[in-house]
Amino acid sequence: MFFQNVEFFETDKFQYLLIHKNGSSSVLQCMGKVFEDYTPTFDINLDKVRWTVIRDPYERFISGLKYDLALQNLELKDINKEDLYQSLVNIQKRDKGKINHAGSQVPYLINTHIDWYVDIKDLSLFLKMHFNQIKYENVGRKNIELNINKEEIMKHLKLDYYVYNTIKNSSCLWKWQNGNILC
């Protein structure tokens, strides 16, 4: 088992760090329309621009939880809620989607030397400016109602919010005024 879930997609110009439930399907779809070949890698290339998409931790948690429950055809009452906060990754099963999509986005970011962070709220504009594509709307597998205590979840997201807010207040957060950073 691994604590960190790091997978870059590399082109001749940049490396994109995939963070599940942070618009990765949209990004990869747009990249695929512009770049004939981009390769997955676990290696960091410090000679290229490295970027990723971040998302509000609570929104990401709920989206990931709904996705995982739908993927396994379960309801919230069927599972041990303490399992929701585990972020360990089984590399052999990751390519089959067998990961905790509701787990923290922080382990993805550790020691990845990201140059630019794109908030998911700006992703459509980023994709338009960089790939001349618009965001693909990823429709969930089924609409799941969650009767969940937000305050309890927020207790587990303190570190996520600290990192997220630090990034949001940094000069590494991409805004449209930064223009095309992947040239």
VEXDRENPA-698353 format. One line per field, with one value per residue (C-alpha): residue number from 1; residue in three letters; chain; x, y, z. Coordinates in Angstrom, 1 decimal. Last residue first. Layout:
BEGIN
pos <- NUM;...
code <- ALA;...
unit <- A;...
u <- X;...
v <- Y;...
w <- Z;...
//
This chain:
BEGIN
pos <- 183;182;181;180;179;178;177;176;175;174;173;172;171;170;169;168;167;166;165;164;163;162;161;160;159;158;157;156;155;154;153;152;151;150;149;148;147;146;145;144;143;142;141;140;139;138;137;136;135;134;133;132;131;130;129;128;127;126;125;124;123;122;121;120;119;118;117;116;115;114;113;112;111;110;109;108;107;106;105;104;103;102;101;100;99;98;97;96;95;94;93;92;91;90;89;88;87;86;85;84;83;82;81;80;79;78;77;76;75;74;73;72;71;70;69;68;67;66;65;64;63;62;61;60;59;58;57;56;55;54;53;52;51;50;49;48;47;46;45;44;43;42;41;40;39;38;37;36;35;34;33;32;31;30;29;28;27;26;25;24;23;22;21;20;19;18;17;16;15;14;13;12;11;10;9;8;7;6;5;4;3;2;1
code <- CYS;LEU;ILE;ASN;GLY;ASN;GLN;TRP;LYS;TRP;LEU;CYS;SER;SER;ASN;LYS;ILE;THR;ASN;TYR;VAL;TYR;TYR;ASP;LEU;LYS;LEU;HIS;LYS;MET;ILE;GLU;GLU;LYS;ASN;ILE;ASN;LEU;GLU;ILE;ASN;LYS;ARG;GLY;VAL;ASN;GLU;TYR;LYS;ILE;GLN;ASN;PHE;HIS;MET;LYS;LEU;PHE;LEU;SER;LEU;ASP;LYS;ILE;ASP;VAL;TYR;TRP;ASP;ILE;HIS;THR;ASN;ILE;LEU;TYR;PRO;VAL;GLN;SER;GLY;ALA;HIS;ASN;ILE;LYS;GLY;LYS;ASP;ARG;LYS;GLN;ILE;ASN;VAL;LEU;SER;GLN;TYR;LEU;ASP;GLU;LYS;ASN;ILE;ASP;LYS;LEU;GLU;LEU;ASN;GLN;LEU;ALA;LEU;ASP;TYR;LYS;LEU;GLY;SER;ILE;PHE;ARG;GLU;TYR;PRO;ASP;ARG;ILE;VAL;THR;TRP;ARG;VAL;LYS;ASP;LEU;ASN;ILE;ASP;PHE;THR;PRO;THR;TYR;ASP;GLU;PHE;VAL;LYS;GLY;MET;CYS;GLN;LEU;VAL;SER;SER;SER;GLY;ASN;LYS;HIS;ILE;LEU;LEU;TYR;GLN;PHE;LYS;ASP;THR;GLU;PHE;PHE;GLU;VAL;ASN;GLN;PHE;PHE;MET
unit <- A;A;A;A;A;A;A;A;A;A;A;A;A;A;A;A;A;A;A;A;A;A;A;A;A;A;A;A;A;A;A;A;A;A;A;A;A;A;A;A;A;A;A;A;A;A;A;A;A;A;A;A;A;A;A;A;A;A;A;A;A;A;A;A;A;A;A;A;A;A;A;A;A;A;A;A;A;A;A;A;A;A;A;A;A;A;A;A;A;A;A;A;A;A;A;A;A;A;A;A;A;A;A;A;A;A;A;A;A;A;A;A;A;A;A;A;A;A;A;A;A;A;A;A;A;A;A;A;A;A;A;A;A;A;A;A;A;A;A;A;A;A;A;A;A;A;A;A;A;A;A;A;A;A;A;A;A;A;A;A;A;A;A;A;A;A;A;A;A;A;A;A;A;A;A;A;A;A;A;A;A;A;A
u <- 3.3;1.6;1.0;-1.5;-2.8;-2.0;-5.0;-7.3;-6.3;-3.9;-3.2;0.6;0.7;-0.8;-4.1;-6.0;-3.1;-3.1;-6.9;-6.6;-3.8;-5.6;-8.9;-7.5;-5.9;-9.2;-11.2;-11.8;-13.7;-15.6;-17.1;-18.6;-20.0;-21.5;-23.6;-24.8;-28.1;-26.8;-29.2;-27.6;-28.4;-26.9;-23.8;-22.7;-22.6;-19.2;-19.8;-17.0;-15.2;-14.7;-11.9;-9.5;-6.8;-5.1;-7.7;-10.8;-9.4;-8.6;-12.0;-13.7;-11.4;-12.0;-14.4;-12.1;-9.4;-6.3;-3.0;0.3;3.9;3.4;6.5;5.1;6.5;3.0;0.2;-1.6;-1.5;-3.5;-6.5;-8.0;-10.0;-13.5;-12.4;-11.2;-9.5;-10.5;-10.8;-9.4;-6.1;-5.8;-6.1;-2.4;-1.3;-3.3;-3.7;-4.1;-6.3;-8.6;-11.3;-14.3;-13.4;-14.7;-18.2;-18.4;-20.7;-24.2;-26.0;-24.3;-25.9;-24.1;-23.9;-20.1;-19.6;-22.6;-21.2;-17.8;-19.2;-21.4;-18.5;-16.2;-18.7;-19.3;-15.6;-14.9;-17.5;-16.2;-12.5;-13.2;-11.3;-7.8;-6.7;-3.1;0.0;3.6;5.6;8.5;12.2;11.4;10.1;8.4;8.2;5.0;4.2;1.2;2.0;0.6;0.4;-1.7;-2.0;-4.9;-8.0;-6.5;-5.6;-9.3;-10.5;-7.7;-8.7;-12.4;-11.9;-9.6;-12.1;-11.1;-12.8;-9.4;-6.3;-4.3;-1.0;-0.6;3.0;4.0;5.4;6.3;3.3;3.1;0.2;1.3;0.2;0.7;-1.4;0.6;0.2;1.1;0.0
v <- 27.2;25.7;28.9;30.5;33.7;34.7;37.1;34.0;33.1;30.3;29.9;29.8;33.3;31.9;32.6;29.7;27.5;28.3;27.9;24.4;23.3;24.4;23.1;19.7;19.7;20.4;18.0;15.3;17.7;18.9;15.5;15.5;19.0;18.0;15.2;12.9;11.9;11.4;11.1;9.3;10.3;7.7;7.1;10.8;13.0;14.4;17.7;18.0;21.3;23.4;23.0;25.5;23.6;26.3;29.2;27.0;24.5;27.3;28.8;25.5;24.8;28.1;26.7;23.6;25.9;25.6;25.2;26.1;25.2;21.9;20.6;17.1;16.8;16.2;17.1;13.9;13.2;16.5;15.5;13.6;10.5;10.7;8.9;6.0;3.8;0.8;2.6;-0.3;1.5;1.9;-1.8;-2.8;0.6;0.0;3.5;4.5;7.6;6.4;9.0;7.1;3.9;5.5;5.6;1.8;1.0;-0.1;2.9;5.1;3.1;0.6;-0.2;-0.3;2.4;4.3;4.4;5.4;8.2;9.5;9.5;11.2;14.0;14.5;14.6;16.9;19.4;19.3;19.7;22.7;21.6;21.7;21.1;20.4;21.8;21.0;23.1;21.1;20.9;19.5;16.3;14.3;10.6;8.5;8.7;8.6;9.5;12.0;11.3;12.9;16.1;18.5;16.3;14.0;16.9;18.0;14.5;14.2;17.6;16.8;13.3;14.9;17.4;17.3;14.0;12.1;14.3;13.9;15.9;17.4;17.5;20.1;20.9;17.6;16.0;14.3;12.9;12.7;10.1;10.5;8.7;8.9;6.7;3.6;0.0
w <- -23.9;-20.8;-18.8;-21.2;-19.7;-16.1;-16.2;-16.4;-12.9;-11.9;-8.2;-7.8;-6.3;-3.1;-1.3;-2.9;-2.3;1.4;1.5;-0.1;2.3;5.4;4.1;3.5;6.9;8.5;6.4;9.1;11.4;8.3;7.9;11.3;10.8;7.5;9.1;6.3;4.9;1.4;-1.6;-4.5;-8.1;-10.3;-12.4;-12.2;-15.2;-16.2;-18.0;-20.5;-20.0;-23.1;-25.6;-27.1;-25.3;-23.1;-23.1;-23.3;-20.8;-18.3;-18.7;-18.1;-15.1;-13.3;-10.6;-10.5;-9.0;-11.2;-9.4;-11.1;-10.5;-8.7;-7.0;-6.5;-3.0;-1.4;-3.7;-4.2;-0.5;0.1;-2.1;0.9;0.3;-1.3;-4.4;-2.3;-4.9;-7.0;-10.3;-12.3;-12.7;-9.0;-8.2;-8.5;-6.9;-3.8;-2.3;1.3;1.7;4.5;5.5;4.2;6.1;9.3;7.8;7.9;4.9;4.1;5.5;2.9;0.1;-2.2;-5.9;-5.8;-8.4;-7.1;-3.6;-4.9;-7.0;-4.3;-1.9;-4.4;-5.1;-1.4;-0.6;-3.5;-2.4;1.2;0.0;-2.4;-5.5;-6.9;-10.5;-11.3;-12.9;-13.6;-16.1;-17.5;-16.6;-13.1;-14.6;-11.8;-12.4;-11.9;-15.5;-17.8;-21.4;-23.7;-27.4;-30.1;-28.1;-28.7;-28.5;-25.9;-23.7;-23.7;-22.7;-20.1;-18.5;-18.5;-17.0;-14.4;-13.2;-9.6;-8.6;-8.8;-8.8;-11.9;-12.0;-15.5;-16.8;-19.4;-22.8;-24.6;-23.0;-19.6;-17.6;-14.0;-11.5;-7.7;-5.1;-1.9;1.1;-0.7;0.0
//
